[in-house]
Amino acid sequence: MDSVIADLESSALDERHKVLFRFVDRVNHASPALSIADLDVPRAAGWTDEALYFAITVCALFNFYNRWIDASGVHALSDEVHRRGGKRSALHGYVRS
C-alpha cells in the first residue's frame, strides 16, 4: 500500500491495476477534463463498466467525505482506531447486525 501511494509506477502492482489507479487519479484531479473516451483505456485493460462505476463512486465519496469533515470540524480517527476497525471488518465483514 505504501509503495502505491509513494509511487504508483514503481510499485509492485500489475499493469492492469496501475491503469485503474491512473484513471482514478484523473477522476480525482481532473474530472472536468474527462470524456467518455477516457474510459477506453481501463476498459482495454479489462475493467468492466461496473468496476469503473464503483471506482468512480468510491473516489467521489471519499472527496465528499473529506470536504464534509474539513468543513464541519469533525476530527479524523486515529491510525489505531482505523486499524481496529479494519481488523473488525476483516473478521466480521462490513454489515453489522
Residue frames as a rotation matrix with the C-alpha (Angstrom) as fourth column:
MET 1
0.573 0.820 0.000 0.00
0.820 -0.573 0.000 0.00
0.000 0.000 -1.000 0.00
ASP 2
0.479 -0.442 -0.758 2.71
0.168 -0.802 0.574 2.48
-0.862 -0.402 -0.310 0.97
SER 3
-0.598 -0.770 0.224 4.61
0.353 -0.002 0.936 1.85
-0.720 0.638 0.273 -2.26
VAL 4
-0.153 0.640 0.753 1.47
0.977 -0.018 0.213 2.50
0.150 0.768 -0.623 -4.32
ILE 5
0.816 0.471 -0.336 0.86
0.542 -0.825 0.159 5.78
-0.203 -0.312 -0.928 -2.52
ALA 6
0.196 -0.839 -0.507 4.52
0.112 -0.495 0.862 6.81
-0.974 -0.226 -0.003 -2.73
ASP 7
-0.439 -0.378 -0.815 4.99
-0.764 -0.320 0.560 5.98
-0.473 0.869 -0.148 -6.42
LEU 8
0.546 0.788 0.283 2.39
-0.472 0.569 -0.673 4.04
-0.692 0.234 0.683 -8.36
GLU 9
0.710 -0.220 -0.669 4.68
-0.654 0.148 -0.742 3.49
0.262 0.964 -0.039 -11.34
SER 10
-0.339 -0.909 -0.244 7.46
-0.674 0.415 -0.611 1.76
0.657 -0.043 -0.753 -9.40
SER 11
-0.067 0.391 0.918 5.09
-0.909 0.356 -0.218 -0.16
-0.412 -0.849 0.331 -7.12
ALA 12
-0.887 -0.312 0.339 4.59
-0.223 0.935 0.275 -3.92
-0.403 0.169 -0.899 -7.39
LEU 13
0.121 0.991 0.058 1.05
-0.288 0.091 -0.953 -3.58
-0.950 0.099 0.296 -8.71
ASP 14
-0.341 -0.152 0.927 0.39
0.756 0.542 0.367 -5.29
-0.559 0.826 -0.070 -12.00
GLU 15
-0.985 -0.146 0.093 -0.19
0.171 -0.742 0.649 -3.08
-0.025 0.655 0.755 -15.05
ARG 16
-0.313 0.944 0.107 -3.95
0.588 0.104 0.802 -3.70
0.746 0.314 -0.587 -15.06
HIS 17
0.391 0.452 -0.802 -4.30
0.919 -0.241 0.313 -2.20
-0.051 -0.859 -0.509 -11.58
LYS 18
-0.569 -0.634 -0.525 -1.93
0.545 -0.768 0.337 0.64
-0.616 -0.094 0.782 -12.38
VAL 19
-0.795 0.365 0.485 -4.22
0.347 -0.382 0.857 1.54
0.498 0.849 0.177 -15.30
LEU 20
0.226 0.944 -0.240 -7.17
0.765 -0.019 0.644 1.67
0.603 -0.329 -0.727 -12.91
PHE 21
0.227 -0.187 -0.956 -5.32
0.841 -0.457 0.289 3.81
-0.491 -0.870 0.054 -10.38
ARG 22
-0.871 -0.488 0.048 -4.16
0.430 -0.713 0.553 6.21
-0.236 0.503 0.832 -13.12
PHE 23
-0.418 0.807 0.417 -7.77
0.446 -0.218 0.868 6.57
0.792 0.549 -0.269 -14.19
VAL 24
0.468 0.596 -0.653 -8.95
0.851 -0.104 0.514 7.17
0.238 -0.796 -0.556 -10.61
ASP 25
-0.345 -0.667 -0.660 -6.19
0.739 -0.627 0.247 9.77
-0.579 -0.402 0.709 -10.21
ARG 26
-0.912 0.081 0.402 -7.61
0.265 -0.631 0.729 11.59
0.312 0.772 0.554 -13.24
VAL 27
0.103 0.992 -0.066 -11.11
0.620 -0.012 0.785 11.34
0.778 -0.122 -0.616 -11.78
ASN 28
0.339 -0.015 -0.941 -9.77
0.921 -0.197 0.335 12.81
-0.190 -0.980 -0.053 -8.55
HIS 29
-0.271 -0.633 -0.725 -7.68
0.493 -0.738 0.460 15.62
-0.827 -0.232 0.512 -10.00
ALA 30
-0.892 -0.141 -0.430 -9.05
-0.266 -0.605 0.750 16.39
-0.366 0.783 0.502 -13.47
SER 31
-0.441 0.772 0.458 -12.68
0.588 0.634 -0.503 15.27
-0.678 0.047 -0.733 -13.62
PRO 32
0.369 0.637 -0.677 -13.87
-0.165 -0.672 -0.722 18.31
-0.915 0.378 -0.143 -15.62
ALA 33
-0.170 -0.539 -0.825 -11.45
-0.918 -0.218 0.331 17.36
-0.359 0.814 -0.458 -18.40
LEU 34
-0.712 -0.093 0.696 -12.58
-0.019 0.993 0.113 13.71
-0.702 0.067 -0.709 -18.61
SER 35
-0.204 0.678 -0.706 -14.55
-0.979 -0.144 0.145 12.50
-0.003 0.721 0.693 -21.59
ILE 36
0.750 0.558 0.356 -16.25
-0.546 0.825 -0.144 9.22
-0.374 -0.086 0.923 -22.39
ALA 37
0.673 -0.570 -0.471 -13.12
-0.257 0.417 -0.872 8.29
0.693 0.708 0.135 -24.38
ASP 38
-0.191 -0.776 0.601 -11.12
-0.897 -0.110 -0.427 8.26
0.398 -0.620 -0.676 -21.13
LEU 39
0.387 0.406 0.828 -12.94
-0.726 0.688 0.002 5.06
-0.569 -0.601 0.561 -20.21
ASP 40
0.830 -0.055 -0.556 -11.40
-0.434 0.563 -0.703 3.29
0.352 0.824 0.444 -23.21
VAL 41
-0.159 -0.986 -0.042 -8.01
-0.692 0.142 -0.708 2.83
0.704 -0.084 -0.705 -21.52
PRO 42
-0.547 -0.057 0.835 -9.24
-0.752 0.471 -0.461 1.00
-0.367 -0.880 -0.301 -18.39
ARG 43
0.616 0.778 0.121 -11.75
-0.604 0.566 -0.562 -0.94
-0.506 0.273 0.818 -20.49
ALA 44
0.572 -0.475 -0.669 -8.90
-0.560 0.370 -0.742 -2.08
0.599 0.799 -0.055 -22.75
ALA 45
-0.555 -0.790 0.259 -7.07
-0.709 0.287 -0.645 -3.27
0.435 -0.541 -0.719 -19.61
GLY 46
-0.651 0.331 -0.683 -10.03
0.266 0.942 0.203 -5.49
0.711 -0.049 -0.702 -18.80
TRP 47
-0.910 0.357 -0.211 -12.03
0.105 -0.293 -0.950 -3.34
-0.401 -0.887 0.229 -16.39
THR 48
-0.383 0.866 0.322 -15.79
0.896 0.263 0.359 -3.61
0.226 0.426 -0.876 -16.79
ASP 49
-0.299 0.387 0.872 -18.16
0.003 -0.914 0.407 -0.68
0.954 0.125 0.272 -16.76
GLU 50
0.764 0.601 -0.234 -19.45
0.196 0.130 0.972 -1.91
0.614 -0.789 -0.018 -13.41
ALA 51
0.259 -0.762 -0.594 -15.94
0.965 0.178 0.192 -1.92
-0.040 -0.623 0.781 -11.91
LEU 52
-0.663 -0.496 0.561 -15.28
0.571 -0.819 -0.050 1.56
0.484 0.288 0.826 -13.30
TYR 53
0.220 0.828 0.515 -18.59
-0.007 -0.527 0.850 2.78
0.975 -0.191 -0.110 -11.88
PHE 54
0.817 0.074 -0.572 -17.55
0.534 0.276 0.799 1.51
0.217 -0.958 0.185 -8.45
ALA 55
-0.199 -0.966 -0.163 -14.06
0.980 -0.195 -0.043 3.07
0.009 -0.169 0.986 -8.74
ILE 56
-0.525 0.089 0.846 -15.55
0.242 -0.938 0.249 6.44
0.816 0.335 0.471 -9.73
THR 57
0.535 0.835 0.127 -18.11
0.048 -0.180 0.983 6.22
0.843 -0.520 -0.136 -6.93
VAL 58
0.534 -0.419 -0.734 -15.52
0.845 0.287 0.451 5.40
0.022 -0.861 0.507 -4.27
CYS 59
-0.573 -0.779 0.253 -13.35
0.785 -0.611 -0.102 8.30
0.234 0.140 0.962 -5.44
ALA 60
-0.285 0.554 0.782 -16.32
0.030 -0.811 0.585 10.68
0.958 0.190 0.215 -5.40
LEU 61
0.726 0.612 -0.313 -17.48
0.290 0.140 0.947 9.54
0.623 -0.778 -0.076 -1.97
PHE 62
0.133 -0.755 -0.642 -14.05
0.989 0.055 0.140 10.00
-0.071 -0.654 0.754 -0.43
ASN 63
-0.724 -0.342 0.599 -13.90
0.454 -0.890 0.040 13.51
0.519 0.300 0.800 -1.87
PHE 64
0.186 0.887 0.423 -17.32
-0.043 -0.423 0.905 14.22
0.982 -0.187 -0.041 -0.40
TYR 65
0.726 0.098 -0.681 -16.41
0.611 0.363 0.703 12.80
0.316 -0.927 0.203 3.00
ASN 66
-0.280 -0.925 -0.258 -13.11
0.959 -0.256 -0.125 14.68
0.050 -0.282 0.958 3.15
ARG 67
-0.649 0.083 0.756 -14.74
0.148 -0.961 0.232 18.00
0.746 0.262 0.612 2.30
TRP 68
0.471 0.880 0.057 -17.59
0.031 -0.081 0.996 17.39
0.882 -0.467 -0.065 4.74
ILE 69
0.517 -0.360 -0.777 -15.15
0.847 0.349 0.402 16.50
0.126 -0.865 0.485 7.54
ASP 70
-0.583 -0.795 0.167 -12.92
0.774 -0.606 -0.181 19.50
0.246 0.024 0.969 6.77
ALA 71
-0.508 0.431 0.746 -15.84
-0.043 -0.877 0.478 21.95
0.860 0.211 0.464 6.72
SER 72
0.537 0.842 -0.051 -17.72
-0.030 0.080 0.996 20.56
0.843 -0.533 0.068 9.72
GLY 73
0.043 -0.619 0.785 -14.75
-0.891 -0.378 -0.250 20.34
0.451 -0.689 -0.568 12.07
VAL 74
0.962 0.243 0.121 -15.12
-0.271 0.880 0.391 16.62
-0.011 -0.409 0.913 12.68
HIS 75
0.125 -0.975 0.185 -11.82
-0.909 -0.038 0.415 15.21
-0.398 -0.220 -0.891 13.85
ALA 76
0.186 -0.162 -0.969 -10.22
-0.674 0.697 -0.246 12.36
0.715 0.699 0.020 11.96
LEU 77
0.983 0.129 0.128 -9.94
-0.182 0.718 0.672 9.00
-0.005 -0.684 0.730 13.68
SER 78
0.207 -0.960 0.186 -6.51
-0.803 -0.058 0.594 7.92
-0.560 -0.272 -0.783 14.87
ASP 79
-0.248 -0.411 -0.877 -4.49
-0.837 0.547 -0.019 5.33
0.487 0.729 -0.480 12.97
GLU 80
-0.969 -0.135 0.207 -5.09
-0.233 0.778 -0.583 2.89
-0.083 -0.613 -0.786 15.82
VAL 81
-0.181 0.975 0.129 -8.87
-0.380 0.051 -0.924 3.26
-0.907 -0.216 0.361 15.56
HIS 82
0.321 0.238 -0.917 -8.64
-0.946 0.039 -0.321 2.65
-0.041 0.970 0.238 11.80
ARG 83
-0.650 -0.628 -0.427 -6.51
-0.621 0.763 -0.178 -0.47
0.438 0.149 -0.886 12.41
ARG 84
-0.815 0.402 0.417 -9.03
-0.136 0.567 -0.813 -1.87
-0.563 -0.719 -0.407 14.91
GLY 85
0.177 0.927 -0.331 -11.89
-0.614 -0.158 -0.773 -1.14
-0.769 0.340 0.541 12.51
GLY 86
0.009 -0.277 -0.961 -10.03
-0.957 0.276 -0.088 -2.88
0.290 0.920 -0.262 9.70
LYS 87
-0.929 -0.367 -0.034 -9.45
-0.332 0.872 -0.360 -5.96
0.161 -0.323 -0.933 11.84
ARG 88
-0.473 0.835 0.282 -13.11
-0.206 0.206 -0.957 -6.00
-0.857 -0.511 0.074 12.90
SER 89
0.345 0.599 -0.722 -14.26
-0.838 -0.151 -0.525 -5.73
-0.423 0.786 0.450 9.27
ALA 90
-0.394 -0.571 -0.720 -11.86
-0.812 0.584 -0.019 -8.49
0.431 0.577 -0.693 8.21
LEU 91
-0.985 -0.008 0.173 -13.28
-0.109 0.805 -0.583 -10.80
-0.134 -0.593 -0.794 10.89
HIS 92
-0.448 0.893 0.025 -16.95
0.376 0.214 -0.902 -9.90
-0.811 -0.395 -0.432 10.69
GLY 93
-0.284 0.327 0.901 -17.48
0.942 -0.078 0.325 -8.18
0.177 0.942 -0.286 7.33
TYR 94
-0.916 -0.097 0.390 -18.90
0.117 -0.993 0.028 -4.72
0.384 0.071 0.921 6.72
VAL 95
-0.049 0.986 0.162 -22.51
-0.249 -0.169 0.954 -5.42
0.967 0.006 0.254 7.63
ARG 96
-0.969 -0.210 0.133 -23.36
-0.166 0.145 -0.976 -5.21
0.185 -0.967 -0.175 11.27
SER 97
-0.247 0.928 -0.278 -26.49
0.357 0.354 0.864 -6.72
0.901 0.114 -0.419 12.76
